[in-house]
Amino acid sequence: PGYKGFEISDGIWNIALSDYWIERVVVEPDGFVKDDASKKIRISTPEGLAWLSRNTQTNSNYCAGYTISLEDNIDLGVAYWTPIKMWHPENKPTFDGQGHTISNLKLKGSSTNDLSLFGSCVMNIKNFILDGVTITGANGYTGAVVGHLYGDLEKITVKNANISAGYWGIGGIVGFHNSGNMTDCHVIDSQIKGWCPGGLTGVYNETGGRVYTNCSADNVILHDTFLYGAPYLYGSIIAVVNYPIEFVSCSSSNMTYEFGSSATYHSGDEGRYSTAPAHRLFGDASELEIIIDGETFVQPVQQ
């Protein structure tokens, strides 16, 4: 287990490791400590993080109510990643990167949803840098950090990400943000391609009255693929806002917006928050309230 093949050459065994992290780690590795009494998990190696992913594929309660702490920088570059899943835990866990860096995250799929570091999750995620992300073959609901999320995001920076997806709900940090706030989160030097790409969030969904504080995008290319002849939808912070939201001290700079197969349409801060803040609004409301730095804007619903 953990190996994809064996070969004898000149009497020497050559062992080929699997292309995927979770297939390489089949017993609990060094760098993973789970303390059930204190409900804490400490991770300090790539193998330790992969062990977490492996155990959450079939057990959403594997770390329900735990605090998962990253104790060192993690480089995932030697193999492909399988998203961590925490969709219906009995108690919401927290992942705390403690200021460390996770680098060289690689994911590939075949029209795969939630193709992210974390897949579909009910949890809080905070305090780390994700530097170097390549995501190919995604369908939708994809961000560098998390696909679907019910929970808060705090003090996360994504750098040097290249995300390509065939469907909608694509963001630099989160694909679908269904509940929770976002604070001190940033996307830098990245490219995001799909239908409705957002600099930080693809779709803000399901619950309103939440706050995005001190969040930013800088030098990000948003390429909207113009799927099914739908209107172009993009935003340097959030592409599609389905419920009332408040932005506090959020900004973007050096943004590039591209549409379909055409050349760049415009650059700058024109798409500061969202060009279609109420596209496909759930319910029967005809307008949507957005608060930006204390000033209230009422946007008509774009059906």
Disulfide bonds with the S-S distance in Angstrom:
none
